[in-house]
């Protein structure tokens, strides 16, 4: 067994948002996402073929949905985004890294 902690081994260079697969199979992807004041570019939307369950482990973020709804997530809060629901990251904390745990299924 190789025990790890989700908050350990954060990359020193966070110029770009980091997507790190933790588990990947044909049917599921579990990843750690590290944001440091990163947002999705204006006019760009995620439109994913699979549903996604996402939780903020550390930090805070706001997701924007194509129909105009804004959802703020603080530490420990999570939500499910159904497949093909267009969304974008509108804001992540400037004070600390925002660490996400995302499950795509």
N, C-alpha and C positions, 0 to 999 in steps of 0.2 A: 504494500500500500504506500502510495506517495501522497501524504497529507499536505494540503495547501490551504491558504487563507485568501479569500477574495480581495482583501485590501493589501496584500503583500506584493512585492515585486512590481510596483508601478513604474512604467517607463520614465526615464528622466527627460526625454524629449517628447513633449505633448503639443508640438506645433500642429500636428494633425490629430484628429480624433482617432482613438485606437479601438479596433475591433479584434478581440482575441477569442477564438473558439475554445471552449472548455470540453465540450462533447459534440461530436458530429457523426450522425448516422444518415441513412437514406431518408428517414422520416422525421428526425428532430435535429435542431442545432441549438445548443446552449452556449451563450457567449457572454463575456465580460466586455462592456463598452466603457471607455474612459473618455470623458469630455472635460475640457478645461476652457470654459467660456465659449465652446463651439455651438454653432447653430447651423441648421440646414439653409442653404442659399435661398434668398427670396425667389419665389416662383418655382422652386424645386420641391417635389413631393415624393415621399416613399409610397410605392404602390406594390405591395408584396403579395406574392402568390400564396404564401402560408400565413396563418394567424400568428400573432406574437403576443406573448405574455411578457410584460416588462415591469421591473421593480427598481426603484432608486435605493441603492444600498447606502450611499453616502452622497451628500450634496443636495442639490435641488434642480428641478428642470420644469419647463413648460412645453407641452406639446400643443400644436395647432392642427386642427382637422380642417379638411377642405371646405366643409360646410360652415366654418367660422367658429366652432367651439374651441375654447382654450381650456386645457386641463393642466393644472399645476400639480407636481409630484414632489413631495418632501421625503426625507429618509424613511424607509420602510413602506412607503405607499406603492401600490402597483395597480395595473390595469391590463385588460386584454384588448388588443386591437385585431379585429377580424380581418381576414384576407381581403385585399383590394380596397380597404378603407384608407383613402389617401390622407397622409399626415406628414408633419415636419417638426423638427425640433426648433422651437421659437426662441428658447433661452435656456442656458445652463449657468450655474453659479460661477461668478468671477472670483469668489473668495476661496474656494476649495475645489478639488477635482470632483466631478459628478461621476460616481461609479454606478453603472447599470448592470443588472442581471437580466438577460433577455433569453426567452425560450421561443424558438420558431418551430411550429408544428403544423 
